[in-house]
């Protein structure tokens, strides 16, 4: 015997009900249909299995004791057809222990006979909610696996691109630069003033292009380099970056030694090798852009705010217009002329990517002619 009330697109749940007591089966199907469910009833477990299709039902309600096949066997057989099907067992008071066994075999819960509507509905509702949660989790896991596979493929493409750029693209650039230099050295007098100027443009352009390619490769490495974060004392890293930056910008400072004011720098969770680039870039920029001040000054400090440690590097240099602050962290985006302030425009983009990968934030504040303050926040070890 089969009972199949009309389907409803707004159904509270699609139910497969199996009970060899026909009168009880009919009453249960009719009652649940009135409550907004879509039940399909069968008096025979074997007939129910023959009609079962993957995805057709969300929940199986089966009597525990039936002559053809008991409820535990039916649940196992139904799961072989539709592994995502949830199950409830229906049992009398005397077989609760057996119902518990059925739950161990895969049933989500049990319903006691004789049925009471106010007891049945919460059990069915909980089982359906659990099934839907499991289905959503399965979909999320499948989506995550797809995204992971796509990301792995993207990384492989990026590796191939990086190899191609570093070997295939840089080679002709260096070729152009070297021959432009040889042309200027060996035939400069015969080229005349205009010819020498053109050769210098070719040479300088190839050098600039090669620096941009190197910057792109560094940006790619920053995007994929594995991180090993740990509580990190920032002070020795900052001191080392200051020493390196002073050596890298002797001309920019015009022989004037910038004054450094360093406050207390609490530890943060960071990768020591990678975060060093962030400090080096911000400190180097502070020296470079404050070089025209009569008394260059760089201040480095930090503060703890909630679960983050915020570090700041401030200077009294040329500054910039905050209307264009959103351009700072893009690749090859510059707010000042490369002629006045050398650089490729990749350093801040790399710093931004590194801080993001640490789960942090980076931003800037500035007033033209009064200096800039670059800040970045990293997770605190105390969180």
C-alpha positions as CSV (number, residue, x, y, z in Angstrom):
1,X,0.0,0.0,0.0
2,X,1.3,3.4,-0.9
3,X,0.1,6.8,0.3
4,X,1.4,9.9,-1.6
5,X,-0.3,13.2,-0.9
6,X,0.1,15.9,-3.4
7,X,3.6,17.6,-3.4
8,X,4.1,21.1,-2.2
9,X,7.0,23.3,-3.3
10,X,6.9,25.0,0.1
11,X,7.0,21.6,1.9
12,X,8.5,21.5,5.4
13,X,10.3,18.3,4.4
14,X,10.0,15.3,2.0
15,X,9.4,12.2,4.1
16,X,9.5,8.4,3.2
17,X,7.4,6.5,5.8
18,X,7.5,2.7,6.1
19,X,5.1,0.9,8.5
20,X,3.4,-2.5,8.0
21,X,0.4,-1.3,10.0
22,X,-1.7,0.2,7.1
23,X,-4.2,2.1,9.3
24,X,-1.4,3.7,11.3
25,X,0.6,4.5,8.1
26,X,-2.4,6.2,6.5
27,X,-3.1,8.3,9.6
28,X,0.5,9.4,10.0
29,X,0.8,10.4,6.3
30,X,-2.4,12.4,6.4
31,X,-1.5,14.1,9.7
32,X,2.0,15.1,8.5
33,X,0.6,16.3,5.2
34,X,-1.8,18.6,7.1
35,X,1.3,19.9,9.0
36,X,3.0,21.0,5.7
37,X,5.2,18.0,5.0
38,X,5.3,15.9,1.9
39,X,5.0,12.3,3.0
40,X,5.2,9.2,0.8
41,X,4.1,6.0,2.6
42,X,4.8,2.3,2.0
43,X,3.5,-0.7,4.0
44,X,6.3,-2.9,2.6
45,X,10.0,-2.2,3.1
46,X,11.0,-3.9,-0.2
47,X,8.5,-1.8,-2.1
48,X,9.8,1.3,-0.5
49,X,13.3,0.4,-1.5
50,X,12.3,-0.2,-5.1
51,X,10.7,3.3,-5.2
52,X,13.6,5.0,-3.4
53,X,15.8,7.4,-5.6
54,X,18.7,9.5,-4.5
55,X,17.6,13.0,-3.5
56,X,13.9,12.2,-3.7
57,X,13.4,12.2,0.1
58,X,15.1,14.0,3.0
59,X,14.1,11.7,5.9
60,X,13.1,8.1,6.3
61,X,10.6,7.2,9.1
62,X,10.6,3.5,9.6
63,X,8.9,1.1,12.0
64,X,11.5,-0.8,13.9
65,X,9.8,-4.2,13.9
66,X,8.4,-5.5,10.5
67,X,8.0,-9.0,9.1
68,X,9.9,-8.5,5.8
69,X,12.8,-6.5,7.1
70,X,13.4,-4.7,10.4
71,X,14.0,-1.0,10.6
72,X,17.7,-1.3,11.1
73,X,18.2,-3.4,8.0
74,X,15.9,-1.0,6.1
75,X,18.0,2.0,7.1
76,X,21.2,0.3,6.0
77,X,19.7,-0.8,2.6
78,X,18.2,2.7,2.0
79,X,21.6,4.4,2.8
80,X,23.2,2.2,0.1
81,X,20.8,3.8,-2.4
82,X,20.8,7.3,-1.0
83,X,23.8,7.9,1.4
84,X,22.4,11.4,2.3
85,X,19.1,10.1,3.5
86,X,18.4,10.8,7.2
87,X,16.5,8.2,9.3
88,X,14.2,8.0,12.3
89,X,12.9,4.8,13.9
90,X,9.3,4.3,15.2
91,X,9.0,1.9,18.1
92,X,6.8,0.9,21.0
93,X,7.7,1.5,24.7
94,X,9.1,-2.0,25.1
95,X,11.8,-1.7,22.5
96,X,13.5,1.6,23.4
97,X,16.8,-0.2,23.9
98,X,16.5,-1.6,20.4
99,X,15.8,1.9,19.1
100,X,19.0,3.1,20.8
101,X,20.8,0.4,18.9
102,X,19.2,1.6,15.7
103,X,20.5,5.1,16.4
104,X,24.0,3.7,16.8
105,X,23.4,2.2,13.3
106,X,22.7,5.5,11.7
107,X,19.2,6.7,12.9
108,X,19.1,10.3,14.0
109,X,16.4,9.8,16.7
110,X,13.4,7.7,17.5
111,X,9.6,8.2,17.9
112,X,7.6,6.3,20.4
113,X,4.3,4.6,19.6
114,X,1.4,5.4,20.0
115,X,2.0,8.7,18.2
116,X,1.4,12.0,19.7
117,X,1.6,15.0,17.3
118,X,3.2,17.3,19.8
119,X,6.0,14.7,20.3
120,X,6.4,13.7,16.7
121,X,6.8,17.2,15.1
122,X,9.8,18.4,17.2
123,X,11.7,15.1,16.5
124,X,11.1,15.4,12.8
125,X,12.0,19.1,12.8
126,X,15.3,18.4,14.6
127,X,16.1,15.6,12.2
128,X,15.4,17.6,9.1
129,X,17.4,20.6,10.5
130,X,20.4,18.2,11.2
131,X,20.1,16.7,7.7
132,X,20.1,20.1,6.0
133,X,23.0,21.2,8.1
134,X,24.9,18.1,7.1
135,X,24.0,18.8,3.5
136,X,25.2,22.4,3.7
137,X,28.4,21.3,5.3
138,X,29.0,18.7,2.6
139,X,28.4,21.4,-0.1
140,X,30.8,23.8,1.7
141,X,33.4,21.0,1.9
142,X,33.0,20.2,-1.8
143,X,33.2,23.9,-2.6
144,X,36.3,24.2,-0.5
145,X,37.9,21.2,-2.3
146,X,37.1,22.8,-5.7
147,X,38.6,26.1,-4.6
148,X,41.7,24.3,-3.2
149,X,42.2,22.5,-6.5
150,X,41.7,25.8,-8.4
151,X,44.2,27.5,-6.1
152,X,46.7,24.8,-6.6
153,X,46.4,25.1,-10.3
154,X,46.7,28.8,-10.1
155,X,49.9,28.4,-8.0
156,X,51.3,26.1,-10.6
157,X,50.5,28.6,-13.4
158,X,52.1,31.3,-11.3
159,X,55.2,29.2,-10.8
160,X,55.4,28.6,-14.6
161,X,54.8,32.3,-15.2
162,X,57.5,33.4,-12.7
163,X,60.0,31.0,-14.3
164,X,59.1,32.3,-17.8
165,X,59.4,35.9,-16.7
166,X,62.7,35.4,-14.8
167,X,64.4,33.5,-17.7
168,X,62.6,34.4,-20.9
169,X,61.6,38.0,-20.4
170,X,64.6,39.4,-18.5
171,X,67.1,37.9,-20.9
172,X,66.2,40.2,-23.8
173,X,65.9,43.2,-21.5
174,X,69.5,42.6,-20.2
175,X,70.6,42.1,-23.8
176,X,69.1,45.5,-24.8
177,X,70.7,47.2,-21.8
178,X,74.1,45.8,-22.3
179,X,74.2,46.6,-26.0
180,X,72.9,50.1,-25.4
181,X,75.8,50.6,-22.9
182,X,78.3,49.2,-25.4
183,X,76.9,51.4,-28.2
184,X,77.4,54.5,-26.0
185,X,80.9,53.5,-24.8
186,X,82.3,52.4,-28.2
187,X,80.4,54.7,-30.6
188,X,79.3,57.6,-28.5
189,X,81.3,60.3,-30.3
190,X,80.1,59.2,-33.7
191,X,76.4,59.2,-32.5
192,X,76.5,62.9,-31.5
193,X,74.6,64.5,-28.7
194,X,71.1,63.4,-30.0
195,X,72.3,59.9,-30.6
196,X,73.8,59.6,-27.2
197,X,70.6,60.9,-25.6
198,X,68.5,58.3,-27.5
199,X,70.9,55.5,-26.4
200,X,70.6,56.6,-22.8
201,X,66.8,56.5,-23.1
202,X,67.0,53.0,-24.4
203,X,69.4,51.9,-21.7
204,X,67.5,53.6,-18.8
205,X,64.2,52.2,-20.1
206,X,65.5,48.7,-20.2
207,X,67.0,49.0,-16.7
208,X,63.6,50.4,-15.4
209,X,61.8,47.5,-17.1
210,X,64.1,45.0,-15.6
211,X,63.6,46.5,-12.1
212,X,59.8,46.3,-12.7
213,X,60.1,42.6,-13.7
214,X,62.2,41.9,-10.5
215,X,59.5,43.7,-8.5
216,X,56.7,41.6,-10.0
217,X,58.7,38.4,-9.2
218,X,59.1,39.6,-5.6
219,X,55.4,40.4,-5.4
220,X,54.5,36.9,-6.7
221,X,56.9,35.3,-4.1
222,X,55.2,37.4,-1.3
223,X,51.8,36.0,-2.4
224,X,52.7,32.4,-2.2
225,X,55.6,32.0,0.2
226,X,54.6,29.7,3.1
227,X,54.3,31.5,6.5
228,X,55.6,30.2,9.8
229,X,54.2,32.6,12.3
230,X,55.3,32.8,16.0
231,X,55.5,35.4,18.7
232,X,58.1,37.7,17.4
233,X,60.2,40.4,19.1
234,X,60.2,43.3,16.6
235,X,63.0,45.4,18.0
236,X,66.0,43.6,16.6
237,X,64.3,43.4,13.2
238,X,63.6,47.1,13.2
239,X,67.2,47.9,14.2
240,X,68.5,45.7,11.4
241,X,66.2,47.3,8.9
242,X,67.3,50.8,10.0
243,X,70.9,49.9,9.5
244,X,70.2,48.5,6.0
245,X,68.0,51.4,5.0
246,X,70.7,53.9,6.0
247,X,73.2,52.2,3.8
248,X,70.7,52.0,0.9
249,X,69.8,55.7,0.9
250,X,73.1,57.7,1.4
251,X,72.4,60.0,-1.5
252,X,68.8,60.5,-0.7
253,X,69.6,61.8,2.7
254,X,72.1,64.3,1.2
255,X,74.6,63.3,3.9
256,X,72.2,64.2,6.7
257,X,71.7,61.4,9.2
258,X,67.9,61.0,10.1
259,X,67.0,61.1,13.7
260,X,65.3,57.9,14.8
261,X,62.9,57.8,17.7
262,X,61.9,54.3,18.6
263,X,59.2,53.5,21.2
264,X,58.3,50.2,22.9
265,X,57.6,47.5,20.3
266,X,55.4,44.7,21.7
267,X,55.7,41.2,20.1
268,X,53.2,40.1,17.5
269,X,52.4,36.8,15.6
270,X,54.5,37.0,12.5
271,X,56.9,35.2,10.2
272,X,60.3,36.7,10.9
273,X,61.7,36.4,7.3
274,X,58.6,37.8,5.6
275,X,57.7,40.6,8.0
276,X,61.2,42.0,7.7
277,X,60.3,43.2,4.2
278,X,57.4,45.2,5.6
279,X,59.6,47.0,8.1
280,X,62.4,47.5,5.5
281,X,60.0,49.0,3.0
282,X,58.4,51.4,5.4
283,X,61.6,52.5,7.1
284,X,63.3,52.9,3.7
285,X,60.4,55.1,2.4
286,X,60.5,57.2,5.6
287,X,64.2,57.9,5.0
288,X,63.7,58.6,1.3
289,X,60.7,60.9,1.5
290,X,62.0,62.9,4.5
291,X,65.4,63.5,2.8
292,X,64.6,67.0,1.8
293,X,63.8,68.1,5.3
294,X,66.5,70.1,7.0
295,X,66.2,67.8,10.0
296,X,65.0,64.4,8.8
297,X,63.1,62.5,11.6
298,X,61.6,59.0,11.7
299,X,59.5,57.8,14.6
300,X,58.6,54.2,15.1
301,X,56.2,53.1,17.8
302,X,53.4,50.6,18.6
303,X,50.3,50.1,20.7
304,X,48.2,47.2,21.7
305,X,44.5,47.4,20.8
306,X,42.3,44.4,21.6
307,X,43.7,41.3,19.8
308,X,46.0,43.3,17.6
309,X,49.4,45.1,17.8
310,X,49.6,48.2,15.7
311,X,53.0,49.4,14.5
312,X,53.6,52.8,13.0
313,X,56.4,54.4,11.0
314,X,56.1,58.2,10.8
315,X,58.3,60.8,9.1
316,X,58.4,64.5,8.6
317,X,58.9,64.3,4.9
318,X,57.1,65.4,1.7
319,X,53.8,63.6,2.5
320,X,51.0,63.1,0.0
321,X,47.4,64.0,-0.7
322,X,45.0,61.6,1.1
323,X,42.6,61.8,-1.8
324,X,45.0,59.4,-3.6
325,X,45.7,57.1,-0.6
326,X,43.8,54.2,-2.2
327,X,46.5,54.0,-4.9
328,X,49.4,53.6,-2.5
329,X,49.2,49.8,-2.2
330,X,48.7,48.9,-5.9
331,X,51.4,47.4,-8.0
332,X,53.3,50.2,-9.9
333,X,51.2,52.9,-8.4
334,X,53.2,55.9,-7.3
335,X,52.2,59.4,-6.0
336,X,55.6,61.0,-6.7
337,X,57.8,61.1,-9.7
338,X,60.3,58.3,-10.1
339,X,62.8,60.9,-11.2
340,X,62.6,62.7,-7.8
341,X,62.2,59.6,-5.7
342,X,63.6,56.4,-7.3
343,X,61.7,53.1,-6.9
344,X,59.5,50.7,-8.8
345,X,56.2,51.2,-7.0
346,X,56.0,47.6,-5.9
347,X,57.3,47.8,-2.4
348,X,54.1,48.9,-0.7
349,X,52.1,46.4,-2.7
350,X,54.3,43.6,-1.4
351,X,54.0,45.0,2.2
352,X,50.2,45.1,1.8
353,X,50.1,41.5,0.6
354,X,52.3,40.3,3.4
355,X,50.3,42.0,6.1
356,X,47.1,40.7,4.6
357,X,48.4,37.1,4.6
358,X,49.2,37.5,8.3
359,X,45.5,38.3,8.9
360,X,46.4,42.0,9.5
361,X,45.7,45.5,8.0
362,X,47.9,48.3,6.7
363,X,47.0,51.9,6.0
364,X,48.5,55.4,5.7
365,X,47.8,58.9,6.9
366,X,49.5,62.0,5.6
367,X,49.4,65.8,5.0
368,X,51.4,67.2,2.1
369,X,54.6,68.9,3.3
370,X,54.1,67.6,6.8
371,X,55.1,64.0,6.6
372,X,53.4,60.6,6.6
373,X,52.5,57.8,9.0
374,X,52.2,54.2,7.8
375,X,50.6,51.8,10.2
376,X,50.0,48.1,10.1
377,X,48.3,45.8,12.6
378,X,49.2,42.2,13.3
379,X,47.6,39.5,15.5
380,X,48.7,39.7,19.2
381,X,50.2,36.6,20.8
382,X,48.0,37.2,23.8
383,X,44.7,36.8,21.9
